[in-house]
Each structure stands twice: as C-alpha cells, then as structure tokens.
Amino acid sequence: MKYFLLIFLLHFSCIQLFAQEDSIPPPRDIDTSAVRGMPRRLGPKEKEEEPELEPLTIKDYKIITFARDTVFLDTTLTIQKEYKYNYLRKDDFELMPFANIGKPYNKLGVDFNSNNLYPGLGASALHTSYFEKEDIKYYNVATPMSDLFFKTTLEEGQLLDASLAFNTSKRLNFSLAYKGFRSLGKYQYNQAESGNFRATTNYVTKNNRYSLRAHIAAQDIDNEENGGLISEETQFESGDSEFTNRVKVDVRFSDASSRILGKRYFYDHLYKLIRKEQDSSSQEKTSLGIGHQFNYETKYYAFNQTTPNEYYGDNLVSPIVDKASLKTMYNQVNAEFYNATLGRLQGNVSLYNYTYFFNSILINDEGVTIPSRLKGEEIAVGAEYEKRIKGFQLKAMAKYNLSGELGGNQMNASASYRLNDKHKVTVAAFGSSKMPDFNYLLYQSDYENYNWLNIDNFEKEQVYGLRLDLESELWGNLMVSYSTVDNYSYFGEDPSQTIEDGKENATIRPLQENNVLNHTKIKYSKEFKLGSFSLNNTVMYQNVSQANQVLNVPELVTRNTLYFSSDVFKKAMFLQTGVTLKYFTAYNMDAYNSLLGEFYLQNDEKLGNFPMLDFFINAKIQQTRIYLKAEHFNSLFNSEPTYYSAPNYPYRDFVIRFGLVWNFFS
C-alpha cells in the first residue's frame, strides 16, 4: 500500500493534460543523438540560450527494453491494444486463463526458445505475472510522463498499474511503477492478490563514454488455493440453477494458500576506453569499452495448509508449511567493440552463484537422505554480435558453461531482411542445454510423497530449433517454427504408484522423457477491412511427434474479431466496438497441482472444443482509452456448461468488466 500511495501522489502531482497527441507544447527540446538509447534533456541554462523551440511530439517519449530495443509511447486505440488490455498487459492468445483474475494460465501453445542459461525456482504456473529482469522497461522522456492502467476484477477488488517516468537532467532518467491487484473471485476460497514495485534509472555522461541502467523490483503474489471442484458433474456441468451462484459450489480446500515473494537488484554499466565520432556528424564511428552486469535476487515459494488433506497423501507434520527459497547472484564482465562498418562485437565472462534451500534435512523410511540445499557456482563464457547491412539485420549470441552442473550452452542467431516498408522476413536458429527448474531436482514438503532428490538422475534438457517470420501489410504475418527436444522434463503421475482406495489423486512427481520429441507450430494472422468494418484473424496449428504422450497441446487455436471503427462526436472521440471469438480443439489439457504451483500431465480427460465470445466497446478521448467488455457472454445460453481451464477448474462465467488507460504529460 505504501508503494501505491507514493505512485498515486507522484502521478497526479505532474498532471498537465494536453489535447493533441502529435503536438506537445512544453518549452523543451530533445537531443536524440544519445548512444545506447540513453536520455538527453536540455537544462535550464541551455533552455534560455535556445531562441526557437520546436514542439515536442509523442516520439520524444521512448520506452527501452532489456534487449535495448526502443519504441515510442503509443497512445492510439487499435485491436492489438484490445488484446493486451488484461491482467498481464500482453496478448494472451496462447494462454487459457482460470476463472479468477491473477490465477494461473494453462498453455495453448509452447515456445522452447529460452533466454536463460540456468534453472529457475519452480512453481512456474504462478510466475505468469512475475516481472523478470527481461520484463523491466526503461524510459527516455522529454518531460514527466505517467501511465495509469485500471480495470475491474471479479467481486471485491480492483487492478491498478501506475507508472511515472521523469528526468532530473538532460542525461538522467528515472521511473517508478507499482502494480496492485486484488480479486475475490466467484468461487469459494479463490482470492488472488499481488503487488509489483519497480524503480529504474538510466544515465549517460556528457562525453557519452559512460552509461548506466539499473532497477530494483520487489514483488509478492498471494493466492488462496481451493484445489478445484469436488463434484463438477452435478454442481457445474449439470447447469443446476441452485449452483449458478458459484459460491455454493463445493471446492476441495478451504484453508490452503500459496505465496511467491521476490526482490531483485540489477545494474548494467559500460565505460568506453576509446570513442571516435564521424567527422561529418556526432554519430559514433568506433569505440572500445568494458562493461559489468550485476543481478542479485532472492525469492521464495511457500504453500501453507492448516489441516492436511488426504488428496496429497500422508503428511509428516501438521499444519503444512512448505517453503522453497532461492538466492542467486550473477556477475558478468564484458569487452565491447563497435565499428560503423564491422558492427558490434562483445565477449563476456560470467559467474553465477546460487543457493536453493529448505529449512531441514529429511531422512525417509528407506533411509535415503534428502538434503536441505543445492549450492554452487557456474562459470560461463559468451559472445554477441550485431550488424546492420542496408536492409539486413544480423544478430548472434552464444554462451558456454565452463564449470558447474546446471548450465550447458546456449545459442541464438537471426537474420532479417526488410524488402520495403511493407515486407520483412526473419530467419532464426536457436539451441540450448540446461537443467530443468530447481523443484525438479530437489523438493521438500510436509506431505510425505512430495520429497525427492533428482540432481544425479536428471539429464540436461537439450533444445534445437528453427523459426521463420514473415511480416507483411499485404499478405499478413506468418510464423513457422520447428523444435526438437531431448530429455523433456515435466510433472506427471508417478508410474510406480497406484491410486489407493479412498485416495482421489496419485502422487505427482518430476519425470523426464528419454525419447526425442518434435514440435511444429504455424501461426498466421491477417486483418481484412471494408470501410469502417474490420475482421482480424489469428490461427495457430501445432503438431507434436513423440514416442510417448508427454506434451499435450491443442491442434488448432483460432481467434477472430469482427469490429467497427469510426470517429464520432465531430472527431472528439474514436470508437471501436465488436465481437471476438476464441476457440481451441479438444485435447488432454494439463491439470493443476496447487501444492507445487505447477501444471502436470494427464491423459485421461480431453477438454476444450468450446467457443468463447466477448463483446467490447472501446473509445479514445485525447490520451485516454476507455474499455468495456462483456466476457464470455455465450455462457448465458449454455444450459450444460463444459468449459474448463484445467481439469476441475472451470473457466469464468459471463461477466462485465471495464477500465481505462490514461497517459499524462507535463
């Protein structure tokens, strides 16, 4: 709450709303020649010396990603903005949300290309809304800029994501952001809430030799875990009017909860020992620099339950208090050479320290000791290369682990070519080798069957793949990818155990597939327009070739939106309204295990094959985008519902939600 109040006060202390998005009249100019996306802004003395000032535009407000890609602030209202107006603030086409906001998302599509050389904590189903270092955005703004995202949730609670970006001098930018959320949900014991605080800065010296970017993130994600429905056939699928009020539906748990808490400190800085500019301009011609990247993060996942439940088997102690913790520190030293003709080349050496731990050592009935921690360090070397040659853009990176048990190697290479302003082709290849997440290798629980040590039994996952992207305003966007995976790791029912009488669930354990599986994905999107009407289509086809059925995805996923767009009220408002259909074919949808915070393989029940229809009305007034949506309205006409997000976890019923996105400038 203290973070929210801070952002709220700063947010409204800098409000100075303006009428046109393409013309912003504050009395400052912007120097756009800063290197590596770093900010510049004229100081008070320079402002007095500048007799003629051009008005600022929306392009003077830049957002910089972790990969140093720069985009301008976009205040337009498009159908893509409609797709991203959700809890994650990104297109969730390949995801299937649960009934309540902030709960896990089941997968409708998979992507095996990973940017991380080392395993994560685990509880991956609960990390969807967790801001990793690659998700943090940095800003280069001309004047203070704020972004306010608001949306209603289900029953009690709201969703607010507020950020403020500003600079104190022409070369120093800051940003503060807080995402606060709470939703009670329609079903019992299903509340979700989270808080994500982020603070960033970037800086460049006057001679452009030294640059720095850094951020701090503090996050917590809390969920009540009700374990799903107990009698879904009689209380949900039957359509009995007695249970249309979902509070009356029986759920498995009434006293279980999970939590993820994480803190991270990150900075990345570079000093250029040699720097030469071109004679005819201030653009950099040649440079040689040394850099350092540092990342320190602490995180834990906890599952608590007041009274043990036989659904997870026998318990060792009561109450259940499970907690897995991870501390990591990453240091990378690099040397970077840049030449306008040869491109940018970087070589680096990194040291990764990790400690994954529990609070006790466990000795089971067979006398096997399960330790309390995994601790070690990994040393890796790597290189990166980037070069633009006319219409070609070449990128490549590679990392190789010299010592340590967790990491292996990583490789990504891509070549893109822009034929013209309307057509672009990208070809990429990727490969990686690393251990699965830590909860596959070691886990301890107060439930007897959820204790294991697999560090010597599991092999490194090996992934190799190719990808082709075609972006065309005329033909649409096409993506084709092919991946092969060896030692695929997953959670599934323990094949050595059977379900005993009176037990409702087999033990879930980490498993590895010894055979290679092949995954093919083809995704195509295209929009057709006729006057003020548009039809936006996205279709995805997937095929998995595997000896054993260990990876389940729907064969076909489609989303089609028919909508109307027009200026109204003498162009004072821009309006979009329409209907979106989303559908995926039936498949063995992964089940959810709330004890581990993971999805697991099940091949007993096929789910899917139902339409989801949403009706929306969106409007834009100046820099404000207003959203109103009737979600899943076709469920009103379904007398025998069978729509699920996972076995025993229904998808949400019809609900009306609204909100807005508002940008302020001063």
N, C-alpha and C positions, 0 to 999 in steps of 0.2 A: 504493500500500500504506500510506503514512503517513496518508492520509485515512481509510482503513478502520480502522486501529488507533485513531485518535482517536475515531471514531464508536463503535467497539466498546467502548472503555473508558468513554466517557460514557454509553453505552447501559445498561450493567449497573451503573453506579455509582448509578443512580436507581431501581432496581427495587424496587417495593413492590406486589406483586400483590394485587388485591382480588377478592372472589368475585362480586359482583353488578354488572352493567353500569349499572343505573339508580340506584345509590346508592354514592357515593364519599365516604368519611368524613374526608378531611384537614381540618384546622381552619382553613379559609379561606373567605371569601365572595367573590362576584364582583359588581362593579358593571357592569351591562350597558348603561349609557347612553352609552358612548364613541362619538364620532362617527366616520364613515367606516370602521367596522369595526376601530378601534384598540383595544388591550387596556387593561384596568384590573385591578388586583390590590391588595388591602389590604396595607399594610406592617406591620411588627412592632408599631408603636405603635397603629395602628388595630385590630389584632387583639386587643390587650389591652383596648381600650375597648368591644369588641363582646361583650356578655354571652351572647347566644344566637346560635348559628350553625346555619344550615340545611345539611344535607349536600349536597355537590356532586353533579351528575348529568353524564351523558355530554354534555349540551347545553352544558356550560361549557367544552368543548374544541372550538374553532372553527377552521375552515380557510378562508382567504380567497384568492380567485383574483385574477389580474391585473386582471380586469374589476370587482373589488370585490364579487363575489357571495360570500356567506358560507354555508357548510354546516357541519353538526355532524359530529364524528367518528362514523363508523358502524361498529360492531363486530358487526353482525348477519351471518348467513350466508344469502345469497339466491342465486338462479340468476344474477342480474346480477353478483354477486361471482365466480361461476364463470367467466363470460365474460371478466372483466377480470383473471383470475389468469394472466397471461402476461408475457412479456418487456417489453411496452410498458405494462403495467398499465392498459390500456383495452380496450374492446370492439373486437375486430378483425374484425367481421362483414364489412366491405367490403374486407378485405385478404387476400392469399394469401401465407403465409409460405414461405420457402425451406426446404431440408432441414435446415440447421443453425440453431440459435438465434442471434439477433443479426445475421442476414443480411438482405438487402433483402426488402421485401414488394411483391408485384405488386398492382396495383389491380383490384378487382372493382367498385368504384363510384367516381364522381368528384363533387367539390363545387367549384364555380367561385367561391364567395364567399370572397374573400381579405381579411384584415385588414391587409395590408402594402401600403404605397404604393410601395415601392421593391423592386428585384430582389434576389435572394439570390445566394450564392456559386455555387451549382450542385451537382452530384453529389447530386441530390435523393433518389436511391434509397438513399443511405447516411445520410440525415439523419433517418430514422424515429425513432431513439432519442435524437436530439439535443434537449436541453432549450432551447427558445426562451424568450424573456422572458415570453411568454404562458403558458408551462407551469409557471413557478415559483409555488409556493404559500407563502403567509404564514400565520402562526399567531397565535391569541389563546387562550392556555391558562390554566387556573386554577392548575395545578401542573405540574411537569415531565412531559412525555408523550413516549414513544418509540414508533416503529413499525418493526417488523422483518419484512421480506419475504424469504423464502428459497425457492428452487426448484432442483431438479437440472437439469442441462443434458444434453448428449449426449457420452458418453465422458468425457474429462478436463475438470474444471472445474465451477464452481457459479455461481449467480446470487444475489446478496445486495443488497438495497436497504434501508438502515438510516437512520433519521432520528431526531433528538432536538429537541423544542421545549420552551422554558422561558422564564421571565421573571425579571428581576432586581429589578423593582419593579412597582407596580401598572399602569404605563403603558408599559413597555418589554419587548417580546418578541423572542426570538432563535430561530433554528433552524439546525441543521447536518444535512446529509444527504450520503450517498455511495452511489452505485450501482456496485458492482463485479461484473464478469462475465467469464467465460471458458468457451469450449466448443470442444473439438477437432473434433467432428463425425464423421459416419460415413464420409464420402468423404475422399480424399486432399487435402492442401493446402487445407483448408477451415476452418481455425481462425478463430474470431472472439473478440474481447475488447474491453472498453470500461471506462472509468471516468468517472463523472459526479459531480463535487463541487458542492454548492450550500450557500450560507450566506445567511440572510436576517435582517432585523430590521425592526420597525415600532415607532413611538413616537408618543405624543401628550402634549402638555403638560397641566398640571393645569387650566388655564382653557380647554382644547380649542381654542385658537387656532392652534397649530402642530402639524402632523402630518408624519411621515416614514416612508417604507418604502424599503428598499434590498436588493439582493442581489449576491452575487458567484458566478459559475459558472465552473468550469474542467473541460473535457471533452476526452476523446480516444476515438476509435473506430478500432480496428485490425482489418483483415481480410486473410486470405490469399485471393487470387483465383485459383481454379483454371480459370476460363474455361468451365466446364461439361463435359459428357461428350463424348467424341470418337465413340464407337461405341455410341450409346444403343440402337439397334435390336437389336444382337447381345448386348450386355452388360447391358442393363437390361430392355427390353421383352420379350425372349425368355423371361425367367424362368429362365435357365440357373442351376442350383444352384451352379455354380462361382463365380458373382458375387453370391450372396446376402450374402457378406461384402463390403460396399461398398468396402472398402479396395483390393480387387483390380480395381475398375473404373477404366479409363483416363480421365484428365482432360487438359485441354488444356495447362495451365500448371503448373509445379512451382516457380516462382521469382518469382511476382508477388505484390504486396501493395498495399493502399491504406490511407490514414490520413486521418482528419479530426481536427484539433485546434483548439479554440476557447477563448477566455477573454472574459468579459464582466463589466462593472461597471455597475450600474444603480441609480439612486435617483430618487425622486419625492417632492417635498415641497410643502406648502401652508401659507401663513400667512393667517389671516383678519383683515383690517383692521377689519371690522365684524362683530359677532356679538351677536345678541339671542335670548334664550330666552323661551319662553312663560311667562306668569305662573303658570299652574297646575302647571307641570312643568318639568323641566330639559331638555326637548326643544328643539331649535333651531328658531327661528321664521324668522329672516332672517340671512343672512351674505353678506359680500363678501370674497373673498380673491384673492391672487395666488399662482401656483404655478410650479414649474420641474421639468421632467423631463429626465434626462440618461441616455444609454446609450452606452457605448463598448465596442466588441467587435472583437477580432482573431480571424481564422480562416484556416486553410488546408486545402486538399485536395491530397494527394500520391499519385501512382501510381508504383511502382518495380518494375522487372523486370531481373533480372541479365542474361539473354540475350534479345535481341529476337526476336519470333516473327512469321512472315510472315502470321499471321492478321490482324494490324492493318496490313499493308502494309510498305513500305520504311521503314527507320529512318535518322535523320540521324546519331545518335551511339549509342554503346553503353558502358555499360548505359543503360537507360531510367530517367530521373529527372525526372518531371513534377511540377510544383508550382504551384498557383494560390493566391494569397493575397488576402485582403480585409480592409481596415481601415475601420471605419465609426464615426462619432461623430454622435449625434443630440441636439439641444438643442431643447426646447420651452418657451416661456414662455406662461402662460395666465392668464386672469382668470375667476374663477368666481363666479356669483351664485346664491344659493339663497333661496327663499321657500317656506314651507309651502303657500301657495296657488298660486303660479305655477310651482313646480317648480325644477329645477336647470338653469342655462344656463352653458355655458363657451365662451369664444372663445380661440383659440390661434394662435401664430405659431411655426413650427419651421424649424430649419436643419439640413440633413443633409449631412455631408461624407463622401466615400468615396474610397478608393484601392484599385483592383483591379489586381494586378500579377503579372508573371513576372520572371525573372532576366535576360532577354536580349531583344534585338530580332532578329527573323527577317526575312531577305530571301529570298524563294523564287526558283525558277528563272525565273519570268516577271518578276522584278524588282519584285514587289509587296512593300512593307514592312509587316510585321505588328508593331505597336508592343508595347512591354513592359507598358503600363499604360493604364488608364482612370481619370481623376481629375477630380473636380469637386465642386460643391456644389449643393444644391437648397433652395429656399425655398418654404414652403407655408403657407397659412392654413387654419384649420378651425374648426368649431363643433360642440358637442354639446348635446343637450337631453334631459331625462328628467323625467317627471311621472307620478305615480300619482293616478288619479281613481276612487275607490271600487274597482270591480272591474277597471278599465282600467289598463294599464301602457304608457306611451308612451315610446319611445326613438328617437333620431335622431342621426346624426353625418354630417359631410361634411368633406372635405379637398380643397383645390385647389392645384395646384402653380403658383407664380408664375414661377419661373425654374428652369432645368435641363432636361436631356434625358431623364432616366429616368422620373420620376413624371408622372402626369397628373392624375387626380382619383379620388375615392372617395366613395361614398355608401352608407349603410345606414340603414334606417328600419323600425321594427316597432311593432305594436300588439297587445297581448294582452289577453284578457278572461277572467276566471275566473267561469264561470256559477255554480259552487258548489264544494264541496270535492272533487268527483269529476270535474269537467269544466273544461277550459281550452282556449281557441282562440287561436292566434297567427298573424298575417299579417305578412309581411316583404317588403321590396323592397331590392334591392342593385344596385350598379353600380360599375365601376372601370375605370381605364385606366392601364396602366403597361407598361414594357418587360419582356421576359422575363428570366430569370436571366442573370448576367454571362457564364456559359460559353456562352450562345448568341451573345453579342455579340463576345467575344474569347476565343480559346483558343490556347495553345501547347503542343506536345508534341514529344518526341523522335522520334515517328512522323511521317513526312512528311505524310501525308494528314489529320492531325488538327491543322491550323493554319488559323485563319480570323479574319477581322475583318468583322463584320456591323453595326457601330454605325450606318452610314448606309443599310444595306439593309433592316433590320428596322423594322417599324411597331409601335406600341404595341398590346398586346392590349386589346380592349375587351369587357367582360362586363356583361350586364344580366340580371337575373333576378327571379323572384317565388317565394315559398315560403309554404306553408300547413301549420301544425302543429295537430293535434287530439289532445289528451291526455285520455283518459277511462278511468277504472277499470272502467266498464261495457262500453264498446264497443272498447276498445283504443286504441293510439296510431297515428295516421296522419300521414304526411309526404308532401307533394306539392310538387315544385319544377320550375321550368321556367327554363332559361338559354339565352341566345343569346351566341355567342362570335364575334367578328370578329378576324382576324389570329391565329388559334390557332397557337401555337408548339409544335413537337415535334421530336424527333430521329428521323431515318429514313435509309434508304439513299439515297446521293447519286444522283439520277436521271441525272446527266451521266456517270456512270462505270458500267462493266460489270465483272463478276467475271472476272478473267483466269484462264487455265489455271493450275492449281496453287495458286490462291488460294481460300480457303474462305469468305471473308466480304467483302462490299462495304464501302466506307467509309461510316461513319455520320457524318452532318452535321446541324446545326440547320436546320430548314425552317419556313416559315410558310404557312398555308393562306389564300388570298386570298378564299375564299368563306365566308359566314357559316354556322356550324353551330348546330343547336338540340339541346339535351339535355333530356330529360324523365325524371324519377325519381319513382317512387311506392314508398313503404316503409311497411309495415304490420306491427305486432306486437300480439299478443294472447295471454294465458295463460288456459287453461281448467283448473278444479280440480274434482276429485271425491274427497272425503275427503282422504286423505294423498297422493293422486296428483295430478300437475300435468302439463300439456302446454303448453310455452312455444313460440310460433311467431313467426318473423320472416321476412317475404317482401319482396323488393325487385324491382321491374320497372324496366327502363331502355330508352329508345329514343333513338337519335341520328339526326337528319335532316341529311344532309351531301351535298354535291356529289361530293366525293372521300372515300374511306375513310381518314380520318386519325385518327379517335378510335374505338378498339375497346373495348367493354365487354360483359360478358355480358348477355343479355336478362333472365335470371331468376337470382336468387340466393335460396336459402332455407336456414334453419336451424331445426330442430325438436328440442326436448329433452323427452323423457318421463322424469320423475323422481319419486321418492318422498321425502317429508319427514316426520320424526317425532322426538319426544323419546324417548330411550332411557336405560336405567340410572337409573330414577326421576328423570328430567329432569336428570340430571347432564351429559348430552351431547345435542346436537341433531344429527341425522344427515340428510344428503341424498345420494341415490345415483340414478343414471340413465344414459341414453344420449343423446348428441347426434348428430344427422345434419346435415351441411352439404353443400350441393350447388349447383353453378352450371352453366348450359348452356355448351356448347362455343362458343368464339369465338376470333378471332385474337389470342391473348394476346401482350402486349408482350414483346419479347426484352430481355435484359440485356447491356449493354456495360460490362465491368469497367474499361476504360481511362478512361471518362468518369464512371463511377459513376452511370449513367443508364439508364433503360429507353427502348427505341426501338420505333418502329412496324414491324411485319412483317405482311404479308397473305398469306403462303404456307402457314401451318400453323395449323389450328384445334386448340386444346387445351381440356380441361375435360370436362364430362359424365361425371364420376365421383363416387361418394359418399365422404365422409369420416366415419367413425363413431368416436366417442370414448366410452369408458365411464369414469365417475367415481364416486368415493366421497369425500364431504366431510363434515367433522364440526366442531362448535364446542364447545369446553370453556372456560367463562368467557370471557376475551377472546382466546382462541387459536382460529384457524381452520386446520384441517388439510386438505390437498388431496392426493388420489391419483387419477391418471388414466392410463388405457391409451389412448394416442393412436393413431388410425388403425388400429384392431385388425382391420378388414376387409381390410387389405392382406395379412394372413396367408393369406387364401383366394384371393388373386388370382394365378393362375399366369402371366399375361401382363400385367404392370403397364404402365399408360399414364398414370399420374398425374404431372403436371408442375406446377411453379410458374411456369415460363417455358421457352421452347424450350431444350433441352439441360440444363435444371436440374430434376431430379426433385423431387417433394415427398417428405417424410420417410416412412420405413417405420414399422412398428409399434414403439412404444417406451413404456415405463412410466416415469412421472415423478411425483415427489411433492415436497411442500414445506409451508410454513405462513406465516401472517401473524399476528404477535403484537404486541399493544399493552401497554405498561407505563405505570403511573401511580405518582407518589409524592407 
